[in-house]
């Protein structure tokens, strides 16, 4: 497994004091009752929409590209709701890292775990598809409370944040793997593990193919799904962590597995995987990470979408 960051005295250096302060404030805030946390998170989201102008434009553009037939008013409403989710995502990171299992359990419902058990009964690995919802951190915690697996992550450039996020995620994972460690993922899947994997972002041209995604005909889509599924023979199981309306908690929905995905080539698999991702997103579109420049990679000679 990937070497995981450990606490060291270097993390107490003055360069990290502001980060420590921010984490301390987050820890204090998530000790409050959840309805208060919910109101604070939504307030942060409203503030973020007023201050993160560039991200607002990116979210608007992504929605224009994906849903060209949606009215301007519908898209504006979705952007407003999305930024409330951005604010809650900050709070949910603290919840995922700092709440006890008992407190988590009081605010979550889980359905579909029989799909995980059915695949495990076949002694096959599970490629757990977790798309980039803003509930990502709390979704991983909820899943891991029921079935600890192998988390896949990008190491953070800030050593303190890297240590904190790894510490938080290890509360509900057996171990963590760098997202570039395909060999490690394949080994884990072949040994019957559950490996969390997010195939929905634009990871650049090197390991991507172009496949349809919503109304975008040529969206850069990772070829990693094809490689992992082909080489490990794992079942693919999507899951959706969804925030309930009006601060009523969370639900984790495990969707039905696909143990024979189309693996003819990377593009075929990517196009199929994008359809799975679309289905997941439409279960909570206001909670998806529309702020990411999903379509920044373009075929050679094709102008930027942004």
JOZI-V138842 format. One record per backbone hydrogen bond with DSSP energy under -1.0 kcal/mol. CO is the residue of the C=O (numbers start at 1). NH is the residue of the N-H. E is the energy in kcal/mol with one decimal. If there is no record, write none. Layout:
# JOZI-V138842
CO/NH/E + CO/NH/E
This chain:
# JOZI-V138842
8/11/-1.9 + 9/12/-2.0 + 10/13/-1.5 + 13/16/-2.5 + 14/17/-1.6 + 16/20/-2.7 + 17/21/-2.4 + 18/22/-2.5 + 19/23/-2.6 + 20/24/-2.6 + 21/25/-2.4 + 22/26/-2.3 + 23/27/-2.7 + 24/28/-2.2 + 25/29/-2.6 + 26/30/-2.2 + 28/31/-1.3 + 29/32/-1.8 + 33/37/-2.1 + 34/38/-2.9 + 35/39/-1.8 + 36/40/-2.5 + 37/41/-2.8 + 38/42/-2.3 + 39/43/-2.0 + 40/44/-2.4 + 41/45/-2.0 + 42/46/-2.2 + 43/47/-2.1 + 44/48/-2.6 + 45/49/-2.1 + 46/50/-1.2 + 47/51/-1.5 + 48/52/-3.2 + 51/53/-1.2 + 52/56/-2.1 + 53/57/-2.2 + 54/58/-2.1 + 55/59/-2.6 + 56/60/-2.6 + 57/61/-2.5 + 58/62/-2.7 + 59/63/-2.1 + 60/64/-2.1 + 61/65/-2.4 + 62/66/-2.6 + 63/67/-2.6 + 67/70/-1.8 + 71/75/-2.4 + 72/76/-2.5 + 73/77/-2.1 + 74/78/-2.1 + 75/79/-2.4 + 76/80/-2.2 + 77/81/-2.4 + 78/82/-2.3 + 79/83/-2.1 + 80/84/-1.3 + 81/85/-1.6 + 82/86/-1.6 + 83/87/-2.0 + 84/88/-2.0 + 85/89/-2.0 + 86/90/-1.1 + 87/91/-1.3 + 88/92/-3.0 + 89/93/-1.4 + 90/94/-1.5 + 91/95/-2.5 + 92/96/-2.7 + 93/97/-2.1 + 94/98/-2.3 + 95/99/-2.3 + 100/104/-2.3 + 101/105/-2.7 + 102/106/-1.2 + 104/107/-1.7 + 105/108/-1.0 + 107/250/-2.5 + 109/252/-3.0 + 111/254/-2.8 + 112/115/-1.8 + 113/117/-2.0 + 114/118/-2.4 + 115/119/-1.8 + 116/120/-2.4 + 117/121/-2.0 + 119/122/-1.2 + 119/124/-1.3 + 120/123/-1.7 + 125/235/-2.6 + 126/128/-1.0 + 126/195/-2.9 + 127/237/-2.2 + 128/197/-2.9 + 129/239/-2.2 + 131/133/-2.5 + 132/289/-1.9 + 133/136/-1.4 + 135/139/-2.7 + 136/140/-2.2 + 137/141/-1.8 + 138/142/-2.5 + 139/143/-2.4 + 140/144/-2.6 + 141/145/-1.8 + 143/146/-1.4 + 143/147/-2.4 + 149/174/-3.3 + 149/175/-1.0 + 150/196/-2.6 + 151/177/-2.9 + 153/179/-2.2 + 158/162/-2.8 + 159/163/-2.1 + 160/164/-2.8 + 161/165/-3.1 + 162/166/-1.9 + 163/167/-2.7 + 164/168/-2.7 + 165/169/-2.6 + 166/170/-2.1 + 168/171/-1.1 + 169/172/-1.5 + 175/151/-2.6 + 177/153/-2.6 + 178/181/-2.3 + 180/182/-1.8 + 181/185/-1.9 + 182/186/-2.6 + 183/187/-2.4 + 184/188/-2.1 + 185/189/-2.6 + 186/190/-2.7 + 187/191/-1.3 + 188/193/-2.4 + 189/192/-1.8 + 193/126/-2.4 + 194/150/-3.3 + 195/128/-2.3 + 197/130/-2.0 + 205/208/-1.1 + 207/223/-2.6 + 209/221/-3.4 + 211/219/-2.2 + 213/216/-2.2 + 216/213/-2.6 + 219/211/-2.1 + 221/209/-2.7 + 223/227/-1.9 + 224/228/-3.0 + 225/229/-2.7 + 226/230/-2.3 + 227/231/-2.2 + 228/232/-1.7 + 229/233/-1.8 + 235/127/-3.2 + 236/258/-2.4 + 237/129/-2.2 + 238/255/-2.4 + 240/253/-2.6 + 242/251/-2.4 + 249/244/-2.9 + 250/109/-1.6 + 251/242/-3.1 + 252/111/-2.6 + 253/240/-2.6 + 258/236/-2.6 + 265/269/-2.2 + 266/270/-2.5 + 267/271/-2.5 + 268/272/-2.0 + 269/273/-3.1 + 270/274/-2.5 + 271/275/-1.3 + 272/276/-1.6 + 273/277/-2.6 + 274/278/-2.6 + 275/279/-2.0 + 276/280/-2.0 + 277/281/-2.8 + 278/282/-2.4 + 280/283/-1.5 + 281/284/-1.9 + 284/287/-2.0 + 285/288/-1.2 + 287/134/-3.4 + 288/290/-2.0 + 289/292/-1.1 + 292/294/-2.4 + 293/296/-1.4 + 299/302/-2.3
